[in-house]
Amino acid sequence: MRRLLWYLIAGTRGGINRAKIIKLLNERPYNVNQLSEIIKVDYRTIRYHMDILEENEIVTSAGEKYGMLYFLSSKMEKNYETFLTIWEEVVKK
């Protein structure tokens, strides 16, 4: 999981936005529109990041269409401290 998180956050374009999404979803569930407004990024861009995070089992979803809420996966919740360590390293740079 550590390597995957490094790749998704520090190894690819858009990693900072994915990290922001993970941090927000740790607080509470959000839908794509809400995340778009909070992060101030286009809806389609957030949708793209959510697809990547879901494919990599970082987030899970519940509901349908625009009302679909996203949550951190149980796998991600167990590794949240690892994520925070990686985030601190990325922010330092």
PDB file of N, CA, C and O in Angstrom, chain B, residues numbered from 101:
ATOM      1  N   MET B 101       0.834  -1.197   0.000  1.00  0.00           N
ATOM      2  CA  MET B 101       0.000   0.000   0.000  1.00  0.00           C
ATOM      3  C   MET B 101       0.873   1.253   0.000  1.00  0.00           C
ATOM      4  O   MET B 101       0.549   2.249  -0.647  1.00  0.00           O
ATOM      5  N   ARG B 102       1.977   1.190   0.729  1.00  0.00           N
ATOM      6  CA  ARG B 102       2.868   2.346   0.802  1.00  0.00           C
ATOM      7  C   ARG B 102       3.357   2.756  -0.593  1.00  0.00           C
ATOM      8  O   ARG B 102       3.333   3.938  -0.939  1.00  0.00           O
ATOM      9  N   ARG B 103       3.789   1.796  -1.374  1.00  0.00           N
ATOM     10  CA  ARG B 103       4.279   2.092  -2.733  1.00  0.00           C
ATOM     11  C   ARG B 103       3.164   2.654  -3.610  1.00  0.00           C
ATOM     12  O   ARG B 103       3.378   3.592  -4.378  1.00  0.00           O
ATOM     13  N   LEU B 104       1.988   2.075  -3.489  1.00  0.00           N
ATOM     14  CA  LEU B 104       0.851   2.566  -4.262  1.00  0.00           C
ATOM     15  C   LEU B 104       0.542   4.013  -3.906  1.00  0.00           C
ATOM     16  O   LEU B 104       0.311   4.834  -4.794  1.00  0.00           O
ATOM     17  N   LEU B 105       0.535   4.328  -2.629  1.00  0.00           N
ATOM     18  CA  LEU B 105       0.264   5.704  -2.210  1.00  0.00           C
ATOM     19  C   LEU B 105       1.345   6.667  -2.699  1.00  0.00           C
ATOM     20  O   LEU B 105       1.039   7.776  -3.135  1.00  0.00           O
ATOM     21  N   TRP B 106       2.591   6.250  -2.629  1.00  0.00           N
ATOM     22  CA  TRP B 106       3.670   7.091  -3.157  1.00  0.00           C
ATOM     23  C   TRP B 106       3.426   7.374  -4.634  1.00  0.00           C
ATOM     24  O   TRP B 106       3.548   8.512  -5.087  1.00  0.00           O
ATOM     25  N   TYR B 107       3.088   6.348  -5.364  1.00  0.00           N
ATOM     26  CA  TYR B 107       2.846   6.517  -6.795  1.00  0.00           C
ATOM     27  C   TYR B 107       1.668   7.455  -7.048  1.00  0.00           C
ATOM     28  O   TYR B 107       1.777   8.382  -7.851  1.00  0.00           O
ATOM     29  N   LEU B 108       0.555   7.224  -6.376  1.00  0.00           N
ATOM     30  CA  LEU B 108      -0.659   8.016  -6.626  1.00  0.00           C
ATOM     31  C   LEU B 108      -0.530   9.465  -6.188  1.00  0.00           C
ATOM     32  O   LEU B 108      -1.181  10.342  -6.756  1.00  0.00           O
ATOM     33  N   ILE B 109       0.306   9.730  -5.181  1.00  0.00           N
ATOM     34  CA  ILE B 109       0.412  11.088  -4.648  1.00  0.00           C
ATOM     35  C   ILE B 109       1.633  11.833  -5.177  1.00  0.00           C
ATOM     36  O   ILE B 109       1.531  12.990  -5.585  1.00  0.00           O
ATOM     37  N   ALA B 110       2.780  11.172  -5.168  1.00  0.00           N
ATOM     38  CA  ALA B 110       4.011  11.868  -5.546  1.00  0.00           C
ATOM     39  C   ALA B 110       4.501  11.504  -6.940  1.00  0.00           C
ATOM     40  O   ALA B 110       5.295  12.240  -7.526  1.00  0.00           O
ATOM     41  N   GLY B 111       4.046  10.390  -7.474  1.00  0.00           N
ATOM     42  CA  GLY B 111       4.602   9.904  -8.722  1.00  0.00           C
ATOM     43  C   GLY B 111       3.839  10.279  -9.973  1.00  0.00           C
ATOM     44  O   GLY B 111       4.301   9.998 -11.079  1.00  0.00           O
ATOM     45  N   THR B 112       2.694  10.898  -9.833  1.00  0.00           N
ATOM     46  CA  THR B 112       1.887  11.220 -11.012  1.00  0.00           C
ATOM     47  C   THR B 112       1.356  12.644 -10.927  1.00  0.00           C
ATOM     48  O   THR B 112       1.239  13.230  -9.851  1.00  0.00           O
ATOM     49  N   ARG B 113       1.040  13.172 -12.096  1.00  0.00           N
ATOM     50  CA  ARG B 113       0.393  14.482 -12.143  1.00  0.00           C
ATOM     51  C   ARG B 113      -0.958  14.389 -11.465  1.00  0.00           C
ATOM     52  O   ARG B 113      -1.667  13.397 -11.633  1.00  0.00           O
ATOM     53  N   GLY B 114      -1.319  15.387 -10.714  1.00  0.00           N
ATOM     54  CA  GLY B 114      -2.611  15.363 -10.038  1.00  0.00           C
ATOM     55  C   GLY B 114      -2.564  14.727  -8.669  1.00  0.00           C
ATOM     56  O   GLY B 114      -3.586  14.637  -7.989  1.00  0.00           O
ATOM     57  N   GLY B 115      -1.395  14.285  -8.258  1.00  0.00           N
ATOM     58  CA  GLY B 115      -1.263  13.625  -6.969  1.00  0.00           C
ATOM     59  C   GLY B 115      -1.652  14.500  -5.795  1.00  0.00           C
ATOM     60  O   GLY B 115      -2.203  14.017  -4.807  1.00  0.00           O
ATOM     61  N   ILE B 116      -1.367  15.781  -5.903  1.00  0.00           N
ATOM     62  CA  ILE B 116      -1.724  16.706  -4.823  1.00  0.00           C
ATOM     63  C   ILE B 116      -3.239  16.764  -4.664  1.00  0.00           C
ATOM     64  O   ILE B 116      -3.748  16.757  -3.543  1.00  0.00           O
ATOM     65  N   ASN B 117      -3.954  16.820  -5.775  1.00  0.00           N
ATOM     66  CA  ASN B 117      -5.423  16.827  -5.694  1.00  0.00           C
ATOM     67  C   ASN B 117      -5.956  15.523  -5.130  1.00  0.00           C
ATOM     68  O   ASN B 117      -6.915  15.530  -4.358  1.00  0.00           O
ATOM     69  N   ARG B 118      -5.350  14.405  -5.503  1.00  0.00           N
ATOM     70  CA  ARG B 118      -5.783  13.127  -4.939  1.00  0.00           C
ATOM     71  C   ARG B 118      -5.535  13.093  -3.435  1.00  0.00           C
ATOM     72  O   ARG B 118      -6.357  12.567  -2.684  1.00  0.00           O
ATOM     73  N   ALA B 119      -4.423  13.643  -2.994  1.00  0.00           N
ATOM     74  CA  ALA B 119      -4.137  13.694  -1.559  1.00  0.00           C
ATOM     75  C   ALA B 119      -5.161  14.566  -0.837  1.00  0.00           C
ATOM     76  O   ALA B 119      -5.616  14.218   0.253  1.00  0.00           O
ATOM     77  N   LYS B 120      -5.521  15.687  -1.435  1.00  0.00           N
ATOM     78  CA  LYS B 120      -6.543  16.550  -0.828  1.00  0.00           C
ATOM     79  C   LYS B 120      -7.873  15.811  -0.702  1.00  0.00           C
ATOM     80  O   LYS B 120      -8.569  15.937   0.306  1.00  0.00           O
ATOM     81  N   ILE B 121      -8.218  15.044  -1.726  1.00  0.00           N
ATOM     82  CA  ILE B 121      -9.456  14.264  -1.698  1.00  0.00           C
ATOM     83  C   ILE B 121      -9.410  13.250  -0.562  1.00  0.00           C
ATOM     84  O   ILE B 121     -10.379  13.109   0.185  1.00  0.00           O
ATOM     85  N   ILE B 122      -8.298  12.549  -0.429  1.00  0.00           N
ATOM     86  CA  ILE B 122      -8.160  11.548   0.633  1.00  0.00           C
ATOM     87  C   ILE B 122      -8.307  12.203   1.999  1.00  0.00           C
ATOM     88  O   ILE B 122      -8.993  11.676   2.874  1.00  0.00           O
ATOM     89  N   LYS B 123      -7.666  13.346   2.181  1.00  0.00           N
ATOM     90  CA  LYS B 123      -7.769  14.049   3.471  1.00  0.00           C
ATOM     91  C   LYS B 123      -9.211  14.449   3.761  1.00  0.00           C
ATOM     92  O   LYS B 123      -9.685  14.279   4.884  1.00  0.00           O
ATOM     93  N   LEU B 124      -9.903  14.971   2.772  1.00  0.00           N
ATOM     94  CA  LEU B 124     -11.295  15.375   2.976  1.00  0.00           C
ATOM     95  C   LEU B 124     -12.190  14.177   3.294  1.00  0.00           C
ATOM     96  O   LEU B 124     -13.040  14.247   4.181  1.00  0.00           O
ATOM     97  N   LEU B 125     -11.994  13.083   2.566  1.00  0.00           N
ATOM     98  CA  LEU B 125     -12.831  11.907   2.792  1.00  0.00           C
ATOM     99  C   LEU B 125     -12.539  11.241   4.131  1.00  0.00           C
ATOM    100  O   LEU B 125     -13.357  10.465   4.626  1.00  0.00           O
ATOM    101  N   ASN B 126     -11.408  11.526   4.710  1.00  0.00           N
ATOM    102  CA  ASN B 126     -11.123  11.018   6.046  1.00  0.00           C
ATOM    103  C   ASN B 126     -12.013  11.702   7.087  1.00  0.00           C
ATOM    104  O   ASN B 126     -12.321  11.123   8.129  1.00  0.00           O
ATOM    105  N   GLU B 127     -12.420  12.926   6.795  1.00  0.00           N
ATOM    106  CA  GLU B 127     -13.270  13.684   7.715  1.00  0.00           C
ATOM    107  C   GLU B 127     -14.731  13.254   7.620  1.00  0.00           C
ATOM    108  O   GLU B 127     -15.411  13.102   8.634  1.00  0.00           O
ATOM    109  N   ARG B 128     -15.211  13.058   6.373  1.00  0.00           N
ATOM    110  CA  ARG B 128     -16.616  12.690   6.129  1.00  0.00           C
ATOM    111  C   ARG B 128     -16.800  12.348   4.663  1.00  0.00           C
ATOM    112  O   ARG B 128     -15.940  12.682   3.848  1.00  0.00           O
ATOM    113  N   PRO B 129     -17.894  11.691   4.300  1.00  0.00           N
ATOM    114  CA  PRO B 129     -18.143  11.378   2.881  1.00  0.00           C
ATOM    115  C   PRO B 129     -18.553  12.637   2.099  1.00  0.00           C
ATOM    116  O   PRO B 129     -19.179  13.546   2.644  1.00  0.00           O
ATOM    117  N   TYR B 130     -18.191  12.664   0.832  1.00  0.00           N
ATOM    118  CA  TYR B 130     -18.550  13.762  -0.072  1.00  0.00           C
ATOM    119  C   TYR B 130     -18.935  13.178  -1.419  1.00  0.00           C
ATOM    120  O   TYR B 130     -18.568  12.051  -1.753  1.00  0.00           O
ATOM    121  N   ASN B 131     -19.693  13.976  -2.199  1.00  0.00           N
ATOM    122  CA  ASN B 131     -19.915  13.603  -3.594  1.00  0.00           C
ATOM    123  C   ASN B 131     -18.940  14.408  -4.458  1.00  0.00           C
ATOM    124  O   ASN B 131     -18.240  15.287  -3.957  1.00  0.00           O
ATOM    125  N   VAL B 132     -18.902  14.107  -5.735  1.00  0.00           N
ATOM    126  CA  VAL B 132     -17.931  14.748  -6.625  1.00  0.00           C
ATOM    127  C   VAL B 132     -18.147  16.248  -6.701  1.00  0.00           C
ATOM    128  O   VAL B 132     -17.181  17.011  -6.702  1.00  0.00           O
ATOM    129  N   ASN B 133     -19.390  16.680  -6.763  1.00  0.00           N
ATOM    130  CA  ASN B 133     -19.672  18.113  -6.848  1.00  0.00           C
ATOM    131  C   ASN B 133     -19.167  18.849  -5.608  1.00  0.00           C
ATOM    132  O   ASN B 133     -18.571  19.919  -5.729  1.00  0.00           O
ATOM    133  N   GLN B 134     -19.395  18.299  -4.438  1.00  0.00           N
ATOM    134  CA  GLN B 134     -18.921  18.921  -3.203  1.00  0.00           C
ATOM    135  C   GLN B 134     -17.394  19.009  -3.181  1.00  0.00           C
ATOM    136  O   GLN B 134     -16.832  20.039  -2.809  1.00  0.00           O
ATOM    137  N   LEU B 135     -16.733  17.936  -3.576  1.00  0.00           N
ATOM    138  CA  LEU B 135     -15.271  17.940  -3.621  1.00  0.00           C
ATOM    139  C   LEU B 135     -14.765  18.984  -4.611  1.00  0.00           C
ATOM    140  O   LEU B 135     -13.786  19.681  -4.345  1.00  0.00           O
ATOM    141  N   SER B 136     -15.433  19.083  -5.743  1.00  0.00           N
ATOM    142  CA  SER B 136     -15.063  20.062  -6.761  1.00  0.00           C
ATOM    143  C   SER B 136     -15.127  21.486  -6.208  1.00  0.00           C
ATOM    144  O   SER B 136     -14.230  22.292  -6.456  1.00  0.00           O
ATOM    145  N   GLU B 137     -16.172  21.788  -5.472  1.00  0.00           N
ATOM    146  CA  GLU B 137     -16.329  23.127  -4.890  1.00  0.00           C
ATOM    147  C   GLU B 137     -15.291  23.399  -3.805  1.00  0.00           C
ATOM    148  O   GLU B 137     -14.734  24.495  -3.746  1.00  0.00           O
ATOM    149  N   ILE B 138     -15.029  22.428  -2.959  1.00  0.00           N
ATOM    150  CA  ILE B 138     -14.080  22.614  -1.863  1.00  0.00           C
ATOM    151  C   ILE B 138     -12.656  22.766  -2.378  1.00  0.00           C
ATOM    152  O   ILE B 138     -11.932  23.665  -1.950  1.00  0.00           O
ATOM    153  N   ILE B 139     -12.252  21.895  -3.289  1.00  0.00           N
ATOM    154  CA  ILE B 139     -10.878  21.909  -3.787  1.00  0.00           C
ATOM    155  C   ILE B 139     -10.687  22.976  -4.868  1.00  0.00           C
ATOM    156  O   ILE B 139      -9.560  23.355  -5.184  1.00  0.00           O
ATOM    157  N   LYS B 140     -11.790  23.448  -5.424  1.00  0.00           N
ATOM    158  CA  LYS B 140     -11.776  24.459  -6.484  1.00  0.00           C
ATOM    159  C   LYS B 140     -11.113  23.921  -7.759  1.00  0.00           C
ATOM    160  O   LYS B 140     -10.238  24.550  -8.355  1.00  0.00           O
ATOM    161  N   VAL B 141     -11.575  22.729  -8.142  1.00  0.00           N
ATOM    162  CA  VAL B 141     -11.109  22.065  -9.347  1.00  0.00           C
ATOM    163  C   VAL B 141     -12.343  21.636 -10.134  1.00  0.00           C
ATOM    164  O   VAL B 141     -13.377  21.313  -9.551  1.00  0.00           O
ATOM    165  N   ASP B 142     -12.228  21.636 -11.449  1.00  0.00           N
ATOM    166  CA  ASP B 142     -13.325  21.267 -12.332  1.00  0.00           C
ATOM    167  C   ASP B 142     -13.932  19.907 -11.961  1.00  0.00           C
ATOM    168  O   ASP B 142     -13.218  18.980 -11.580  1.00  0.00           O
ATOM    169  N   TYR B 143     -15.238  19.810 -12.078  1.00  0.00           N
ATOM    170  CA  TYR B 143     -15.978  18.586 -11.760  1.00  0.00           C
ATOM    171  C   TYR B 143     -15.395  17.371 -12.484  1.00  0.00           C
ATOM    172  O   TYR B 143     -15.203  16.318 -11.875  1.00  0.00           O
ATOM    173  N   ARG B 144     -15.112  17.515 -13.787  1.00  0.00           N
ATOM    174  CA  ARG B 144     -14.589  16.387 -14.561  1.00  0.00           C
ATOM    175  C   ARG B 144     -13.214  15.940 -14.068  1.00  0.00           C
ATOM    176  O   ARG B 144     -12.883  14.755 -14.121  1.00  0.00           O
ATOM    177  N   THR B 145     -12.426  16.884 -13.593  1.00  0.00           N
ATOM    178  CA  THR B 145     -11.109  16.544 -13.057  1.00  0.00           C
ATOM    179  C   THR B 145     -11.263  15.722 -11.774  1.00  0.00           C
ATOM    180  O   THR B 145     -10.568  14.724 -11.580  1.00  0.00           O
ATOM    181  N   ILE B 146     -12.174  16.147 -10.909  1.00  0.00           N
ATOM    182  CA  ILE B 146     -12.425  15.384  -9.675  1.00  0.00           C
ATOM    183  C   ILE B 146     -12.971  14.003 -10.023  1.00  0.00           C
ATOM    184  O   ILE B 146     -12.578  13.008  -9.414  1.00  0.00           O
ATOM    185  N   ARG B 147     -13.862  13.940 -10.985  1.00  0.00           N
ATOM    186  CA  ARG B 147     -14.421  12.661 -11.434  1.00  0.00           C
ATOM    187  C   ARG B 147     -13.294  11.718 -11.877  1.00  0.00           C
ATOM    188  O   ARG B 147     -13.297  10.535 -11.538  1.00  0.00           O
ATOM    189  N   TYR B 148     -12.338  12.253 -12.631  1.00  0.00           N
ATOM    190  CA  TYR B 148     -11.183  11.484 -13.101  1.00  0.00           C
ATOM    191  C   TYR B 148     -10.375  10.940 -11.906  1.00  0.00           C
ATOM    192  O   TYR B 148     -10.024   9.761 -11.872  1.00  0.00           O
ATOM    193  N   HIS B 149     -10.092  11.805 -10.942  1.00  0.00           N
ATOM    194  CA  HIS B 149      -9.331  11.384  -9.763  1.00  0.00           C
ATOM    195  C   HIS B 149     -10.096  10.331  -8.956  1.00  0.00           C
ATOM    196  O   HIS B 149      -9.496   9.393  -8.430  1.00  0.00           O
ATOM    197  N   MET B 150     -11.401  10.485  -8.859  1.00  0.00           N
ATOM    198  CA  MET B 150     -12.197   9.512  -8.114  1.00  0.00           C
ATOM    199  C   MET B 150     -12.146   8.145  -8.796  1.00  0.00           C
ATOM    200  O   MET B 150     -12.090   7.116  -8.123  1.00  0.00           O
ATOM    201  N   ASP B 151     -12.164   8.135 -10.120  1.00  0.00           N
ATOM    202  CA  ASP B 151     -12.059   6.870 -10.846  1.00  0.00           C
ATOM    203  C   ASP B 151     -10.728   6.184 -10.538  1.00  0.00           C
ATOM    204  O   ASP B 151     -10.689   4.976 -10.307  1.00  0.00           O
ATOM    205  N   ILE B 152      -9.653   6.944 -10.533  1.00  0.00           N
ATOM    206  CA  ILE B 152      -8.335   6.387 -10.228  1.00  0.00           C
ATOM    207  C   ILE B 152      -8.292   5.862  -8.798  1.00  0.00           C
ATOM    208  O   ILE B 152      -7.796   4.763  -8.547  1.00  0.00           O
ATOM    209  N   LEU B 153      -8.813   6.653  -7.863  1.00  0.00           N
ATOM    210  CA  LEU B 153      -8.795   6.229  -6.457  1.00  0.00           C
ATOM    211  C   LEU B 153      -9.672   4.997  -6.243  1.00  0.00           C
ATOM    212  O   LEU B 153      -9.331   4.126  -5.443  1.00  0.00           O
ATOM    213  N   GLU B 154     -10.780   4.922  -6.941  1.00  0.00           N
ATOM    214  CA  GLU B 154     -11.662   3.767  -6.792  1.00  0.00           C
ATOM    215  C   GLU B 154     -11.031   2.514  -7.419  1.00  0.00           C
ATOM    216  O   GLU B 154     -11.110   1.426  -6.848  1.00  0.00           O
ATOM    217  N   GLU B 155     -10.413   2.670  -8.580  1.00  0.00           N
ATOM    218  CA  GLU B 155      -9.742   1.542  -9.236  1.00  0.00           C
ATOM    219  C   GLU B 155      -8.634   0.956  -8.355  1.00  0.00           C
ATOM    220  O   GLU B 155      -8.367  -0.245  -8.392  1.00  0.00           O
ATOM    221  N   ASN B 156      -8.002   1.815  -7.573  1.00  0.00           N
ATOM    222  CA  ASN B 156      -6.890   1.390  -6.716  1.00  0.00           C
ATOM    223  C   ASN B 156      -7.324   1.077  -5.287  1.00  0.00           C
ATOM    224  O   ASN B 156      -6.493   0.934  -4.390  1.00  0.00           O
ATOM    225  N   GLU B 157      -8.634   0.973  -5.092  1.00  0.00           N
ATOM    226  CA  GLU B 157      -9.225   0.596  -3.808  1.00  0.00           C
ATOM    227  C   GLU B 157      -8.855   1.538  -2.663  1.00  0.00           C
ATOM    228  O   GLU B 157      -8.690   1.114  -1.519  1.00  0.00           O
ATOM    229  N   ILE B 158      -8.731   2.814  -2.992  1.00  0.00           N
ATOM    230  CA  ILE B 158      -8.479   3.843  -1.987  1.00  0.00           C
ATOM    231  C   ILE B 158      -9.810   4.374  -1.472  1.00  0.00           C
ATOM    232  O   ILE B 158      -9.944   4.695  -0.291  1.00  0.00           O
ATOM    233  N   VAL B 159     -10.789   4.465  -2.363  1.00  0.00           N
ATOM    234  CA  VAL B 159     -12.126   4.928  -1.982  1.00  0.00           C
ATOM    235  C   VAL B 159     -13.168   3.912  -2.435  1.00  0.00           C
ATOM    236  O   VAL B 159     -12.922   3.089  -3.317  1.00  0.00           O
ATOM    237  N   THR B 160     -14.334   3.993  -1.806  1.00  0.00           N
ATOM    238  CA  THR B 160     -15.503   3.232  -2.221  1.00  0.00           C
ATOM    239  C   THR B 160     -16.652   4.215  -2.372  1.00  0.00           C
ATOM    240  O   THR B 160     -16.580   5.345  -1.889  1.00  0.00           O
ATOM    241  N   SER B 161     -17.704   3.785  -3.038  1.00  0.00           N
ATOM    242  CA  SER B 161     -18.835   4.686  -3.256  1.00  0.00           C
ATOM    243  C   SER B 161     -20.140   4.021  -2.858  1.00  0.00           C
ATOM    244  O   SER B 161     -20.247   2.798  -2.768  1.00  0.00           O
ATOM    245  N   ALA B 162     -21.130   4.875  -2.621  1.00  0.00           N
ATOM    246  CA  ALA B 162     -22.482   4.406  -2.314  1.00  0.00           C
ATOM    247  C   ALA B 162     -23.463   5.398  -2.923  1.00  0.00           C
ATOM    248  O   ALA B 162     -23.243   6.608  -2.870  1.00  0.00           O
ATOM    249  N   GLY B 163     -24.532   4.892  -3.494  1.00  0.00           N
ATOM    250  CA  GLY B 163     -25.531   5.753  -4.107  1.00  0.00           C
ATOM    251  C   GLY B 163     -25.420   5.723  -5.619  1.00  0.00           C
ATOM    252  O   GLY B 163     -24.687   4.919  -6.195  1.00  0.00           O
ATOM    253  N   GLU B 164     -26.169   6.624  -6.249  1.00  0.00           N
ATOM    254  CA  GLU B 164     -26.206   6.662  -7.707  1.00  0.00           C
ATOM    255  C   GLU B 164     -26.030   8.069  -8.232  1.00  0.00           C
ATOM    256  O   GLU B 164     -26.377   9.049  -7.572  1.00  0.00           O
ATOM    257  N   LYS B 165     -25.481   8.149  -9.436  1.00  0.00           N
ATOM    258  CA  LYS B 165     -25.317   9.382 -10.205  1.00  0.00           C
ATOM    259  C   LYS B 165     -24.749  10.523  -9.373  1.00  0.00           C
ATOM    260  O   LYS B 165     -23.752  10.347  -8.673  1.00  0.00           O
ATOM    261  N   TYR B 166     -25.389  11.710  -9.447  1.00  0.00           N
ATOM    262  CA  TYR B 166     -24.831  12.897  -8.796  1.00  0.00           C
ATOM    263  C   TYR B 166     -24.831  12.812  -7.276  1.00  0.00           C
ATOM    264  O   TYR B 166     -24.034  13.479  -6.617  1.00  0.00           O
ATOM    265  N   GLY B 167     -25.704  12.010  -6.727  1.00  0.00           N
ATOM    266  CA  GLY B 167     -25.774  11.878  -5.276  1.00  0.00           C
ATOM    267  C   GLY B 167     -24.799  10.860  -4.708  1.00  0.00           C
ATOM    268  O   GLY B 167     -24.742  10.669  -3.493  1.00  0.00           O
ATOM    269  N   MET B 168     -24.027  10.201  -5.574  1.00  0.00           N
ATOM    270  CA  MET B 168     -23.091   9.174  -5.129  1.00  0.00           C
ATOM    271  C   MET B 168     -22.091   9.763  -4.141  1.00  0.00           C
ATOM    272  O   MET B 168     -21.422  10.758  -4.423  1.00  0.00           O
ATOM    273  N   LEU B 169     -22.005   9.129  -2.982  1.00  0.00           N
ATOM    274  CA  LEU B 169     -21.055   9.561  -1.968  1.00  0.00           C
ATOM    275  C   LEU B 169     -19.832   8.670  -1.987  1.00  0.00           C
ATOM    276  O   LEU B 169     -19.918   7.474  -2.264  1.00  0.00           O
ATOM    277  N   TYR B 170     -18.702   9.266  -1.690  1.00  0.00           N
ATOM    278  CA  TYR B 170     -17.442   8.525  -1.632  1.00  0.00           C
ATOM    279  C   TYR B 170     -16.933   8.492  -0.203  1.00  0.00           C
ATOM    280  O   TYR B 170     -17.065   9.452   0.555  1.00  0.00           O
ATOM    281  N   PHE B 171     -16.348   7.359   0.134  1.00  0.00           N
ATOM    282  CA  PHE B 171     -15.792   7.104   1.459  1.00  0.00           C
ATOM    283  C   PHE B 171     -14.389   6.528   1.271  1.00  0.00           C
ATOM    284  O   PHE B 171     -14.078   5.982   0.213  1.00  0.00           O
ATOM    285  N   LEU B 172     -13.551   6.649   2.288  1.00  0.00           N
ATOM    286  CA  LEU B 172     -12.282   5.931   2.244  1.00  0.00           C
ATOM    287  C   LEU B 172     -12.584   4.446   2.388  1.00  0.00           C
ATOM    288  O   LEU B 172     -13.467   4.058   3.153  1.00  0.00           O
ATOM    289  N   SER B 173     -11.862   3.630   1.663  1.00  0.00           N
ATOM    290  CA  SER B 173     -12.026   2.184   1.794  1.00  0.00           C
ATOM    291  C   SER B 173     -11.466   1.745   3.147  1.00  0.00           C
ATOM    292  O   SER B 173     -10.676   2.464   3.759  1.00  0.00           O
ATOM    293  N   SER B 174     -11.871   0.579   3.604  1.00  0.00           N
ATOM    294  CA  SER B 174     -11.342   0.085   4.874  1.00  0.00           C
ATOM    295  C   SER B 174      -9.837  -0.132   4.764  1.00  0.00           C
ATOM    296  O   SER B 174      -9.107   0.057   5.737  1.00  0.00           O
ATOM    297  N   LYS B 175      -9.378  -0.525   3.589  1.00  0.00           N
ATOM    298  CA  LYS B 175      -7.939  -0.690   3.337  1.00  0.00           C
ATOM    299  C   LYS B 175      -7.211   0.650   3.535  1.00  0.00           C
ATOM    300  O   LYS B 175      -6.141   0.698   4.142  1.00  0.00           O
ATOM    301  N   MET B 176      -7.795   1.718   3.024  1.00  0.00           N
ATOM    302  CA  MET B 176      -7.178   3.042   3.159  1.00  0.00           C
ATOM    303  C   MET B 176      -7.249   3.522   4.606  1.00  0.00           C
ATOM    304  O   MET B 176      -6.293   4.108   5.113  1.00  0.00           O
ATOM    305  N   GLU B 177      -8.362   3.280   5.262  1.00  0.00           N
ATOM    306  CA  GLU B 177      -8.482   3.687   6.664  1.00  0.00           C
ATOM    307  C   GLU B 177      -7.395   3.046   7.513  1.00  0.00           C
ATOM    308  O   GLU B 177      -6.846   3.685   8.410  1.00  0.00           O
ATOM    309  N   LYS B 178      -7.084   1.784   7.234  1.00  0.00           N
ATOM    310  CA  LYS B 178      -6.037   1.082   7.983  1.00  0.00           C
ATOM    311  C   LYS B 178      -4.653   1.655   7.693  1.00  0.00           C
ATOM    312  O   LYS B 178      -3.745   1.548   8.518  1.00  0.00           O
ATOM    313  N   ASN B 179      -4.498   2.258   6.530  1.00  0.00           N
ATOM    314  CA  ASN B 179      -3.201   2.788   6.118  1.00  0.00           C
ATOM    315  C   ASN B 179      -3.156   4.311   6.113  1.00  0.00           C
ATOM    316  O   ASN B 179      -2.288   4.902   5.471  1.00  0.00           O
ATOM    317  N   TYR B 180      -4.075   4.947   6.817  1.00  0.00           N
ATOM    318  CA  TYR B 180      -4.141   6.407   6.785  1.00  0.00           C
ATOM    319  C   TYR B 180      -2.885   7.049   7.374  1.00  0.00           C
ATOM    320  O   TYR B 180      -2.443   8.090   6.887  1.00  0.00           O
ATOM    321  N   GLU B 181      -2.316   6.459   8.393  1.00  0.00           N
ATOM    322  CA  GLU B 181      -1.083   7.005   8.980  1.00  0.00           C
ATOM    323  C   GLU B 181       0.057   6.975   7.963  1.00  0.00           C
ATOM    324  O   GLU B 181       0.872   7.897   7.908  1.00  0.00           O
ATOM    325  N   THR B 182       0.108   5.927   7.172  1.00  0.00           N
ATOM    326  CA  THR B 182       1.116   5.845   6.107  1.00  0.00           C
ATOM    327  C   THR B 182       0.900   6.970   5.114  1.00  0.00           C
ATOM    328  O   THR B 182       1.853   7.619   4.683  1.00  0.00           O
ATOM    329  N   PHE B 183      -0.344   7.198   4.753  1.00  0.00           N
ATOM    330  CA  PHE B 183      -0.676   8.308   3.855  1.00  0.00           C
ATOM    331  C   PHE B 183      -0.191   9.634   4.428  1.00  0.00           C
ATOM    332  O   PHE B 183       0.416  10.428   3.710  1.00  0.00           O
ATOM    333  N   LEU B 184      -0.448   9.886   5.716  1.00  0.00           N
ATOM    334  CA  LEU B 184      -0.037  11.145   6.332  1.00  0.00           C
ATOM    335  C   LEU B 184       1.473  11.323   6.295  1.00  0.00           C
ATOM    336  O   LEU B 184       1.963  12.430   6.075  1.00  0.00           O
ATOM    337  N   THR B 185       2.207  10.248   6.508  1.00  0.00           N
ATOM    338  CA  THR B 185       3.663  10.308   6.441  1.00  0.00           C
ATOM    339  C   THR B 185       4.118  10.698   5.033  1.00  0.00           C
ATOM    340  O   THR B 185       5.006  11.534   4.871  1.00  0.00           O
ATOM    341  N   ILE B 186       3.510  10.093   4.031  1.00  0.00           N
ATOM    342  CA  ILE B 186       3.844  10.409   2.642  1.00  0.00           C
ATOM    343  C   ILE B 186       3.463  11.848   2.322  1.00  0.00           C
ATOM    344  O   ILE B 186       4.231  12.568   1.684  1.00  0.00           O
ATOM    345  N   TRP B 187       2.292  12.266   2.758  1.00  0.00           N
ATOM    346  CA  TRP B 187       1.819  13.633   2.513  1.00  0.00           C
ATOM    347  C   TRP B 187       2.798  14.651   3.104  1.00  0.00           C
ATOM    348  O   TRP B 187       3.119  15.647   2.456  1.00  0.00           O
ATOM    349  N   GLU B 188       3.270  14.411   4.321  1.00  0.00           N
ATOM    350  CA  GLU B 188       4.237  15.319   4.950  1.00  0.00           C
ATOM    351  C   GLU B 188       5.514  15.421   4.131  1.00  0.00           C
ATOM    352  O   GLU B 188       6.074  16.508   3.994  1.00  0.00           O
ATOM    353  N   GLU B 189       5.979  14.307   3.587  1.00  0.00           N
ATOM    354  CA  GLU B 189       7.181  14.315   2.740  1.00  0.00           C
ATOM    355  C   GLU B 189       6.945  15.094   1.455  1.00  0.00           C
ATOM    356  O   GLU B 189       7.814  15.848   1.014  1.00  0.00           O
ATOM    357  N   VAL B 190       5.795  14.919   0.863  1.00  0.00           N
ATOM    358  CA  VAL B 190       5.479  15.610  -0.406  1.00  0.00           C
ATOM    359  C   VAL B 190       5.361  17.109  -0.168  1.00  0.00           C
ATOM    360  O   VAL B 190       5.836  17.899  -0.983  1.00  0.00           O
ATOM    361  N   VAL B 191       4.743  17.510   0.923  1.00  0.00           N
ATOM    362  CA  VAL B 191       4.545  18.928   1.217  1.00  0.00           C
ATOM    363  C   VAL B 191       5.884  19.628   1.493  1.00  0.00           C
ATOM    364  O   VAL B 191       6.044  20.807   1.174  1.00  0.00           O
ATOM    365  N   LYS B 192       6.828  18.917   2.076  1.00  0.00           N
ATOM    366  CA  LYS B 192       8.146  19.494   2.368  1.00  0.00           C
ATOM    367  C   LYS B 192       8.864  19.938   1.113  1.00  0.00           C
ATOM    368  O   LYS B 192       9.601  20.924   1.134  1.00  0.00           O
ATOM    369  N   LYS B 193       8.659  19.221   0.018  1.00  0.00           N
ATOM    370  CA  LYS B 193       9.408  19.481  -1.230  1.00  0.00           C
ATOM    371  C   LYS B 193       8.964  20.694  -1.929  1.00  0.00           C
ATOM    372  O   LYS B 193       9.503  21.031  -2.983  1.00  0.00           O
TER     373      LYS B 193
END
